């Protein structure tokens, strides 16, 4: 199911610019924080790509499309953006209410601060500087729907032990403003740096996942424009020939017709 959802989103985005990576439960956009534009999305060999430039700050904008709360585990370069752990879907993330959007601007340092995301050369990336460069160049969001109590029936099954129920709960950072819920390359490969501290307020909440597996995973790869052109992700622009004011030394001919 996860693969089918990602493929469907990719098919809609082929050749389009500035569109969200639309899944069934979430939209994901990569935003250039300098210009405010949503980066154009390209599809190549079943993957989605955006082009970044060294030094540009960016954000991962996640929008909840589901009917209830969702937990969104955000991974950058194979690292959990909230905890700094090598990323896995069962870790902490951002809880969003139905219809809510939130921009993940950086590596979370506390409930009030992040270290800004910015595109940078591979050696300067946070992943490389923490000895984990293997998955540099990909951003992922694993989306989980919230468990809902089933409707009561006349003969209800015995409730699960409290300890087991607690084990299914995840403490997660909720987005600010929510109500009390918390190949060869021709250029150096791009990664994501650990930038300056910025204010970003969240609170903690409890979230019980409807399933241990994500309801969907949305992934987007990134690199420099030059590298994506070299890989064939972005079509090469045709070489333009500069006009010559004296291409030949002849007298003025009659026009056709």
LINDA-V281268 format. One record per residue. N is the residue number from 1. RES is the residue in three letters. SS is DSSP state (~ for helix, > for strand, _ for the rest). Layout:
# LINDA-V281268
N	RES	SS
N	RES	SS
This chain:
# LINDA-V281268
1	UNK	_
2	UNK	~
3	UNK	~
4	UNK	~
5	UNK	~
6	UNK	~
7	UNK	~
8	UNK	~
9	UNK	~
10	UNK	~
11	UNK	~
12	UNK	~
13	UNK	~
14	UNK	_
15	UNK	_
16	UNK	_
17	UNK	_
18	UNK	_
19	UNK	_
20	UNK	_
21	UNK	>
22	UNK	>
23	UNK	_
24	UNK	_
25	UNK	_
26	UNK	>
27	UNK	>
28	UNK	>
29	UNK	>
30	UNK	>
31	UNK	>
32	UNK	>
33	UNK	_
34	UNK	_
35	UNK	_
36	UNK	_
37	UNK	_
38	UNK	>
39	UNK	_
40	UNK	_
41	UNK	_
42	UNK	>
43	UNK	>
44	UNK	>
45	UNK	_
46	UNK	_
47	UNK	>
48	UNK	>
49	UNK	>
50	UNK	>
51	UNK	>
52	UNK	>
53	UNK	_
54	UNK	_
55	UNK	_
56	UNK	_
57	UNK	>
58	UNK	>
59	UNK	>
60	UNK	>
61	UNK	>
62	UNK	>
63	UNK	>
64	UNK	>
65	UNK	_
66	UNK	_
67	UNK	_
68	UNK	_
69	UNK	_
70	UNK	>
71	UNK	>
72	UNK	>
73	UNK	>
74	UNK	>
75	UNK	>
76	UNK	>
77	UNK	_
78	UNK	_
79	UNK	>
80	UNK	>
81	UNK	_
82	UNK	_
83	UNK	_
84	UNK	_
85	UNK	_
86	UNK	>
87	UNK	_
88	UNK	_
89	UNK	_
90	UNK	_
91	UNK	_
92	UNK	_
93	UNK	_
94	UNK	>
95	UNK	>
96	UNK	>
97	UNK	_
98	UNK	_
99	UNK	_
100	UNK	_
101	UNK	>
102	UNK	>
103	UNK	>
104	UNK	>
105	UNK	_
106	UNK	>
107	UNK	>
108	UNK	>
109	UNK	_
110	UNK	_
111	UNK	_
112	UNK	_
113	UNK	>
114	UNK	>
115	UNK	>
116	UNK	>
117	UNK	>
118	UNK	>
119	UNK	>
120	UNK	>
121	UNK	>
122	UNK	~
123	UNK	~
124	UNK	~
125	UNK	_
126	UNK	~
127	UNK	~
128	UNK	~
129	UNK	~
130	UNK	_
131	UNK	_
132	UNK	_
133	UNK	~
134	UNK	~
135	UNK	~
136	UNK	_
137	UNK	_
138	UNK	>
139	UNK	>
140	UNK	>
141	UNK	>
142	UNK	>
143	UNK	>
144	UNK	>
145	UNK	>
146	UNK	>
147	UNK	_
148	UNK	_
149	UNK	_
150	UNK	_
151	UNK	_
152	UNK	_
153	UNK	_
154	UNK	_
155	UNK	_
156	UNK	_
157	UNK	_
158	UNK	_
159	UNK	_
160	UNK	_
161	UNK	_
162	UNK	~
163	UNK	~
164	UNK	~
165	UNK	~
166	UNK	~
167	UNK	~
168	UNK	_
169	UNK	>
170	UNK	>
171	UNK	>
172	UNK	>
173	UNK	>
174	UNK	>
175	UNK	_
176	UNK	_
177	UNK	_
178	UNK	_
179	UNK	_
180	UNK	_
181	UNK	_
182	UNK	_
183	UNK	_
184	UNK	_
185	UNK	_
186	UNK	_
187	UNK	_
188	UNK	_
189	UNK	_
190	UNK	>
191	UNK	>
192	UNK	>
193	UNK	>
194	UNK	>
195	UNK	>
196	UNK	>
197	UNK	>
198	UNK	>
199	UNK	>
200	UNK	_
201	UNK	_
202	UNK	_
203	UNK	>
204	UNK	>
205	UNK	>
206	UNK	>
207	UNK	>
208	UNK	>
209	UNK	>
210	UNK	_
211	UNK	_
212	UNK	_
213	UNK	_
214	UNK	_
215	UNK	_
216	UNK	>
217	UNK	>
218	UNK	>
219	UNK	>
220	UNK	>
221	UNK	>
222	UNK	>
223	UNK	>
224	UNK	>
225	UNK	~
226	UNK	~
227	UNK	~
228	UNK	~
229	UNK	~
230	UNK	~
231	UNK	~
232	UNK	_
233	UNK	_
234	UNK	_
235	UNK	_
236	UNK	_
237	UNK	_
238	UNK	_
239	UNK	_
240	UNK	_
241	UNK	_
242	UNK	_
243	UNK	_
244	UNK	_
245	UNK	_
246	UNK	_
247	UNK	_
248	UNK	_
249	UNK	_
250	UNK	_
251	UNK	_
252	UNK	_
253	UNK	_
254	UNK	_
255	UNK	_
256	UNK	_
257	UNK	_
